[in-house]
């Protein structure tokens, strides 16, 4: 039972870390600036870089519940207009709900994992770090299989992965935007999402590697 609980605690913490990496990278404004310049998005759309970042910050603030709407105006091809239309606005309602629920799940996972780990420590302090290291290995195997599956799917057919992601988490087709009409889809083409998913996988791999090293160090020190 203790081994199972250690594995469960580690799995919950690993899930919390994954959602934290998603949170940090998806709100890293420097990443958006880099992607926009790499794809020359401002010129393609007919917006200034400042206008694109204003529109981006509006979205990010909306998702963080710092504002109630995504209404923002800027010049597009020399004409002042609202950046986001009704379909994009409705889709962002769904995206915000998904994000807020993901962050609630992160809190539950983190608190649950920590609570279980503390309970194990209080029950038997001797051998705790060795137990957690073993539990971490079990949980890590599951996460590595999951992340590897996602990585391979993205490399082989990112469009299929991205479409299925939306079909799983959304119950409508509002995410299907017309690039001839939608500014949003031109701000965030498929290459943008490929890069952010790749960045999430890489950063997450580094984080779980550091956790593994930390547990190894603690377990060895405990056994000494």
Residue pairs with C-beta under 8 A, 6 or more apart in sequence:
2 120
2 123
2 124
2 131
3 131
3 134
3 135
3 138
5 116
5 119
5 120
5 135
6 116
6 117
6 120
6 131
6 132
6 134
6 135
6 136
6 138
7 134
7 135
7 136
7 138
7 139
8 113
8 116
8 135
8 139
9 112
9 113
9 114
9 116
9 117
9 120
9 132
9 135
10 113
10 132
10 135
10 136
10 138
10 139
10 140
11 113
11 138
11 139
11 142
11 143
12 109
12 110
12 112
12 113
12 116
13 109
13 110
13 113
13 114
13 117
13 211
14 139
14 140
14 143
14 208
14 211
15 105
15 106
15 109
15 143
16 106
16 107
16 109
16 110
16 113
17 204
17 207
17 208
17 211
18 143
18 200
18 204
19 102
19 103
19 105
19 106
19 109
20 106
21 200
21 203
21 204
21 207
22 102
22 200
23 102
23 103
23 106
24 203
25 31
25 196
25 199
25 200
25 203
26 196
27 60
27 63
27 64
29 53
29 56
29 57
29 60
31 196
31 199
32 53
32 56
33 49
33 53
35 41
35 191
35 192
35 195
35 196
36 42
36 49
36 52
36 53
36 187
37 49
39 189
39 191
39 192
41 52
41 186
41 187
41 189
42 48
42 49
42 51
42 52
44 186
45 52
45 76
45 183
45 186
45 187
46 76
46 77
46 78
47 55
47 74
47 75
47 76
47 183
48 74
48 75
51 74
51 75
51 76
51 83
52 74
52 187
54 72
54 74
55 72
55 74
55 83
55 84
55 183
55 187
56 187
58 67
58 70
58 71
58 72
58 83
59 70
59 92
61 67
62 68
62 69
62 70
62 92
62 96
63 92
63 95
63 96
63 99
63 100
65 96
65 100
69 89
70 84
70 88
70 89
70 92
71 82
71 84
72 82
72 83
72 84
73 80
73 81
73 82
73 83
74 80
74 81
74 83
75 81
76 83
76 183
83 183
83 184
84 92
84 183
84 184
85 181
85 182
87 174
87 177
87 182
88 177
88 182
88 183
88 184
90 174
91 174
91 175
91 177
94 170
94 172
94 174
94 175
98 169
98 170
117 132
120 128
120 131
120 132
121 128
127 222
128 222
129 215
129 218
129 219
129 221
129 222
130 219
130 222
130 223
132 215
132 218
132 219
133 215
133 216
133 218
133 219
136 211
136 212
136 215
140 208
140 212
143 208
147 201
147 204
147 205
150 161
150 197
150 201
151 201
153 160
153 161
154 161
154 194
154 197
154 198
158 190
158 193
158 194
158 197
159 190
162 190
162 193
166 175
177 184
177 185
178 185
179 185
179 186
